[in-house]
Amino acid sequence: MLVDLAHNPLPLDFPWLMLPDHHRHHHHDVHDGAEAYENQNLKCFFSLYTHQTHCLELPEAFEKTVCGSSSGWLILRDETTSLVTLLNPLNRAQIALPQLSSSPFYDQDPSRVLHKAVLSSDPSRDPFDYKVLAIFGEKRRLICYKARDKTWTVLQDAGNNYEDIILFNGEELLATTEIGKLVSCNLDDDGCFSPSVDEIAPPFTFKGGKVYLVGIGGELMMLIRFVQDNPRYGHETYDFEAYRYDQFDSEWEPINVLGEWTIFVGHNHTTAIKAQDFKGLIKPNCIYFTDDSLDMEDSLMVGHDSGVFSMEDRKIEPLGCELSGFMYVWPRPVWFMPSMA
């Protein structure tokens, strides 16, 4: 069912799934308001709260790639101009960041893909001191932007092959590589902008799965997502492993349960919420995931790999919004945590 989100608001602090444009044109359960699916400025969100599709008029997001969602904002890239924009879907506030092409590293990279980006804080609350940390290009290097700066900067000492970045405990920007090297990124300056990284933990896994970071109850966790070939779609997730970081021994400990927590992973700032706060709406001890494979830009079989992984029985169930029924789903479905700040 298609519902106008402006007149049927969803609860805050509960994730929405921003649906791909492609999904709108293949939705078969639409009667009243079917003409809305022809509106290219419309962005639709699937609600785990109502199990309905809710829509917002967002011309600001038209033909832009979602590179992340963080602190209540979507991080968008215009593929034509390489301009990066922050957009709050609820109030349509926009912040234009510098073009990626204005930075020296841009022309040195053959792929120029902005894989993922997160915010250090909500720009509406911290307009003069927020930062953006992102994973860029073929080598998946870390780049950053600081409010009021005129260009993006590479974290030269960070190395390559980063897979996830998060703001941990509201204060520390952390990043991990595909083999589990963990670094802390210091983007502050004392009159001279010189971002730096400190290695917190060395690489610990060579399993080849996709790696995520998430904070749960003040502790740092790592998830490893395992993907295998699928003859129909090209790839599919079949398992997850979870680890807790022991800061005293500087090592990762495997865990088998998430308890009352539910984790949302994908192209979003990885988020954990207590399922008991939304009883019956989401499942505890589960990982809700969307497709964010790095080869999506080069494949026609993308965007479909979404589901709910149970840590208890190690099984995967569908999300319930029919993404798995399509070979090509673009732009990627993205979890979004709303904010009305």
C-alpha positions as CSV (number, residue, x, y, z in Angstrom):
1,M,0.0,0.0,0.0
2,L,1.3,3.5,-0.9
3,V,0.9,6.0,1.9
4,D,1.8,9.7,2.0
5,L,4.5,10.0,4.6
6,A,3.8,13.7,5.1
7,H,0.3,12.9,6.4
8,N,1.1,9.6,8.0
9,P,4.4,10.1,9.9
10,L,6.5,7.2,11.1
11,P,8.1,7.1,14.5
12,L,11.6,8.6,14.9
13,D,14.5,6.5,16.2
14,F,13.3,3.6,14.2
15,P,14.9,2.7,10.8
16,W,13.1,3.2,7.5
17,L,14.3,1.4,4.4
18,M,14.7,3.9,1.5
19,L,13.6,1.9,-1.6
20,P,15.2,2.0,-5.0
21,D,13.4,3.9,-7.7
22,H,13.3,0.7,-9.8
23,H,11.1,-0.9,-7.1
24,R,8.4,1.7,-7.5
25,H,7.8,0.9,-11.1
26,H,7.4,-2.8,-10.3
27,H,5.1,-2.6,-7.4
28,H,1.9,-4.4,-8.1
29,D,-0.1,-3.6,-5.0
30,V,-1.0,-0.1,-5.9
31,H,-4.5,1.2,-6.6
32,D,-5.3,4.7,-5.4
33,G,-2.4,6.9,-6.0
34,A,-0.8,4.8,-8.7
35,E,0.1,7.9,-10.6
36,A,2.5,8.7,-7.7
37,Y,4.7,5.9,-9.0
38,E,5.3,8.0,-12.1
39,N,6.6,10.9,-10.1
40,Q,10.3,10.9,-10.5
41,N,10.8,13.2,-7.6
42,L,9.2,10.8,-5.2
43,K,11.3,8.7,-2.8
44,C,9.6,5.9,-1.0
45,F,10.4,4.2,2.3
46,F,9.4,0.8,3.5
47,S,8.4,0.8,7.1
48,L,9.0,-2.2,9.3
49,Y,6.7,-0.4,11.7
50,T,3.6,-0.4,9.4
51,H,4.7,-2.8,6.7
52,Q,3.6,-0.2,4.2
53,T,5.4,1.9,1.6
54,H,5.5,5.6,2.6
55,C,6.6,8.3,0.2
56,L,8.1,11.8,0.3
57,E,8.5,14.4,-2.4
58,L,12.2,14.8,-2.7
59,P,13.3,16.4,-6.0
60,E,16.6,17.2,-4.4
61,A,17.5,13.5,-4.5
62,F,16.5,13.0,-8.2
63,E,19.2,11.2,-10.2
64,K,21.7,11.3,-7.3
65,T,23.4,8.2,-5.8
66,V,23.0,7.6,-2.1
67,C,26.5,7.2,-0.7
68,G,25.4,6.8,2.9
69,S,22.9,7.7,5.6
70,S,24.1,9.1,8.9
71,S,22.8,11.3,11.8
72,G,19.4,11.8,10.1
73,W,20.9,12.8,6.7
74,L,21.3,11.2,3.4
75,I,24.7,11.7,1.7
76,L,24.2,12.1,-2.0
77,R,26.5,12.3,-5.0
78,D,25.7,13.8,-8.3
79,E,27.5,11.5,-10.7
80,T,27.7,14.2,-13.4
81,T,29.2,17.0,-11.4
82,S,30.8,14.9,-8.5
83,L,29.1,17.3,-6.1
84,V,28.2,15.8,-2.7
85,T,25.1,17.0,-0.9
86,L,23.7,16.3,2.5
87,L,19.9,16.0,2.6
88,N,17.5,15.7,5.5
89,P,14.4,14.0,3.9
90,L,12.1,15.1,6.7
91,N,12.6,18.9,6.3
92,R,14.4,18.9,3.0
93,A,17.3,20.8,4.4
94,Q,20.3,20.7,2.1
95,I,24.0,21.3,2.5
96,A,26.2,21.4,-0.5
97,L,29.8,20.0,0.0
98,P,32.7,20.6,-2.4
99,Q,32.9,18.6,-5.6
100,L,35.1,15.6,-5.3
101,S,36.7,16.6,-8.6
102,S,38.1,19.7,-6.9
103,S,40.5,17.5,-4.9
104,P,43.9,16.4,-6.3
105,F,43.2,12.7,-5.6
106,Y,40.2,12.6,-7.9
107,D,41.9,12.5,-11.3
108,Q,44.4,10.0,-9.9
109,D,41.8,7.3,-9.4
110,P,40.3,5.4,-12.3
111,S,37.0,4.4,-10.6
112,R,36.2,7.6,-8.6
113,V,33.4,5.8,-6.7
114,L,32.3,7.1,-3.3
115,H,31.6,3.8,-1.6
116,K,30.4,5.0,1.7
117,A,30.3,8.1,3.9
118,V,29.3,9.0,7.5
119,L,29.0,12.2,9.6
120,S,30.8,12.9,12.8
121,S,27.7,14.8,14.0
122,D,24.4,16.3,12.9
123,P,25.2,19.4,10.9
124,S,21.9,21.1,12.0
125,R,23.2,20.9,15.6
126,D,26.9,21.4,14.8
127,P,27.0,23.5,11.6
128,F,30.5,24.8,12.0
129,D,32.4,21.7,13.2
130,Y,30.9,18.6,11.7
131,K,33.0,16.3,9.6
132,V,32.5,13.7,6.8
133,L,34.6,10.6,6.6
134,A,34.3,8.5,3.4
135,I,35.7,5.6,1.5
136,F,36.7,6.5,-2.0
137,G,38.0,5.1,-5.3
138,E,39.4,1.9,-6.6
139,K,41.8,1.5,-3.7
140,R,39.1,2.3,-1.2
141,R,41.1,5.0,0.6
142,L,39.8,7.2,3.4
143,I,39.0,10.8,2.5
144,C,37.4,13.5,4.7
145,Y,35.7,16.9,4.6
146,K,35.5,19.4,7.5
147,A,32.8,22.0,7.7
148,R,33.7,25.2,5.9
149,D,36.7,23.6,4.2
150,K,36.9,24.1,0.4
151,T,38.0,20.6,-0.7
152,W,38.2,17.0,0.4
153,T,41.4,15.6,1.8
154,V,43.0,12.1,1.7
155,L,44.1,10.5,4.9
156,Q,47.5,9.6,3.5
157,D,48.7,7.4,6.3
158,A,45.6,5.3,6.5
159,G,46.4,2.8,3.7
160,N,43.9,1.2,1.4
161,N,41.0,-1.4,1.2
162,Y,38.6,0.1,3.8
163,E,35.2,-1.4,4.1
164,D,33.3,0.4,6.9
165,I,33.4,3.5,8.9
166,I,31.4,4.5,12.0
167,L,31.1,7.2,14.7
168,F,31.7,5.2,17.9
169,N,30.1,6.3,21.2
170,G,29.3,9.7,19.6
171,E,32.8,10.9,19.5
172,E,35.3,8.7,17.7
173,L,35.5,8.0,14.0
174,L,36.6,4.4,13.4
175,A,37.4,2.6,10.2
176,T,38.1,-1.0,9.3
177,T,39.7,-2.7,6.3
178,E,38.6,-5.8,4.6
179,I,41.0,-7.9,6.7
180,G,40.0,-6.3,10.0
181,K,42.6,-3.6,10.6
182,L,41.0,-1.1,12.9
183,V,42.0,2.6,12.9
184,S,40.9,5.7,14.7
185,C,40.7,8.8,12.5
186,N,41.5,12.2,14.0
187,L,40.1,14.9,11.7
188,D,40.6,17.8,14.1
189,D,43.2,20.5,13.6
190,D,45.0,23.3,15.4
191,G,45.0,25.9,12.6
192,C,46.5,23.4,10.1
193,F,44.2,20.8,8.6
194,S,46.1,17.5,8.8
195,P,43.9,14.5,9.4
196,S,45.7,11.5,10.8
197,V,45.0,7.8,11.8
198,D,46.1,5.6,14.7
199,E,46.0,1.9,14.4
200,I,44.0,0.4,17.2
201,A,44.0,-3.3,16.2
202,P,46.0,-5.1,13.5
203,P,44.4,-7.3,10.9
204,F,42.8,-10.4,12.3
205,T,40.8,-12.2,9.6
206,F,41.5,-13.2,6.1
207,K,38.1,-14.9,5.5
208,G,37.2,-12.6,2.6
209,G,33.8,-11.6,3.9
210,K,32.6,-8.0,4.0
211,V,33.3,-6.3,7.4
212,Y,31.2,-3.9,9.4
213,L,31.7,-2.0,12.7
214,V,28.9,-1.2,15.1
215,G,28.7,0.1,18.7
216,I,26.4,-1.8,21.1
217,G,25.9,-0.6,24.6
218,G,29.2,1.2,24.6
219,E,31.2,-1.8,23.2
220,L,32.7,-2.1,19.8
221,M,31.5,-5.0,17.6
222,M,32.6,-6.3,14.3
223,L,30.4,-8.2,11.9
224,I,31.7,-10.4,9.0
225,R,29.2,-10.9,6.2
226,F,29.8,-14.0,4.0
227,V,28.6,-13.8,0.4
228,Q,28.6,-16.6,-2.2
229,D,27.9,-16.9,-5.9
230,N,24.2,-17.2,-6.9
231,P,23.4,-18.5,-10.5
232,R,20.4,-16.1,-10.8
233,Y,21.5,-12.9,-9.1
234,G,25.3,-13.2,-9.1
235,H,25.8,-13.1,-5.3
236,E,23.9,-13.7,-2.1
237,T,24.6,-13.4,1.6
238,Y,24.6,-16.8,3.4
239,D,26.1,-16.1,6.9
240,F,27.3,-13.6,9.5
241,E,29.9,-13.8,12.3
242,A,30.1,-11.4,15.2
243,Y,33.0,-10.3,17.3
244,R,33.5,-8.1,20.4
245,Y,36.6,-5.9,20.7
246,D,38.4,-6.4,24.0
247,Q,40.2,-3.1,24.4
248,F,42.3,-4.3,27.3
249,D,43.8,-7.3,25.4
250,S,43.5,-5.5,22.0
251,E,41.9,-8.5,20.4
252,W,38.6,-9.6,18.9
253,E,36.5,-12.2,20.7
254,P,33.8,-14.2,18.8
255,I,30.3,-14.0,20.1
256,N,27.3,-16.1,19.2
257,V,24.4,-13.9,20.4
258,L,23.4,-10.3,20.2
259,G,20.8,-10.6,23.0
260,E,18.1,-8.0,22.9
261,W,19.9,-6.0,20.1
262,T,19.1,-5.8,16.4
263,I,21.7,-4.5,13.9
264,F,21.0,-2.8,10.6
265,V,23.8,-3.0,8.0
266,G,24.3,-2.0,4.5
267,H,25.1,1.4,2.9
268,N,24.0,3.1,6.1
269,H,25.9,4.1,9.2
270,T,25.7,0.7,10.9
271,T,23.1,0.9,13.7
272,A,22.1,-1.2,16.6
273,I,18.8,-0.7,18.5
274,K,17.0,-2.6,21.3
275,A,14.3,-4.8,19.9
276,Q,12.4,-4.6,23.2
277,D,11.8,-0.9,22.6
278,F,9.7,-1.9,19.6
279,K,8.2,-5.2,20.7
280,G,6.9,-7.3,17.9
281,L,8.1,-4.9,15.1
282,I,11.7,-6.2,14.8
283,K,13.3,-9.4,15.8
284,P,16.0,-9.4,18.5
285,N,19.3,-11.2,18.0
286,C,19.1,-10.6,14.3
287,I,20.9,-8.7,11.6
288,Y,18.8,-6.8,9.0
289,F,20.9,-6.3,5.9
290,T,20.7,-4.7,2.5
291,D,22.8,-5.1,-0.7
292,D,26.0,-3.0,-0.6
293,S,28.4,-5.1,-2.6
294,L,31.3,-3.2,-3.9
295,D,30.9,-4.4,-7.5
296,M,27.4,-3.1,-7.8
297,E,28.3,-0.3,-10.2
298,D,29.7,-2.9,-12.7
299,S,27.0,-5.5,-12.5
300,L,23.5,-5.7,-13.9
301,M,22.5,-8.1,-11.0
302,V,22.5,-5.8,-8.0
303,G,20.5,-4.5,-5.1
304,H,18.5,-7.6,-4.4
305,D,20.6,-9.2,-1.6
306,S,18.6,-8.1,1.4
307,G,17.1,-10.1,4.3
308,V,17.0,-10.8,8.1
309,F,19.7,-13.1,9.5
310,S,19.0,-14.8,12.8
311,M,22.0,-15.4,15.1
312,E,20.0,-18.1,16.9
313,D,19.1,-20.5,14.0
314,R,21.6,-19.1,11.4
315,K,18.8,-18.7,8.9
316,I,17.8,-15.9,6.6
317,E,14.3,-14.6,6.0
318,P,13.2,-11.9,3.5
319,L,12.7,-8.3,4.6
320,G,9.1,-8.3,3.3
321,C,9.3,-5.6,0.7
322,E,9.8,-7.8,-2.4
323,L,13.3,-6.6,-3.2
324,S,14.4,-10.2,-3.8
325,G,12.0,-10.5,-6.8
326,F,14.1,-8.3,-9.1
327,M,17.3,-8.9,-10.9
328,Y,18.3,-5.2,-10.9
329,V,17.4,-2.9,-8.1
330,W,18.9,0.6,-8.3
331,P,19.7,2.9,-6.5
332,R,20.5,0.6,-3.6
333,P,18.0,0.2,-0.8
334,V,19.4,2.1,2.2
335,W,18.5,2.1,5.9
336,F,17.7,5.6,7.1
337,M,17.5,6.7,10.8
338,P,15.4,9.9,10.9
339,S,16.2,13.0,12.9
340,M,14.1,16.1,13.5
341,A,16.8,18.2,15.1
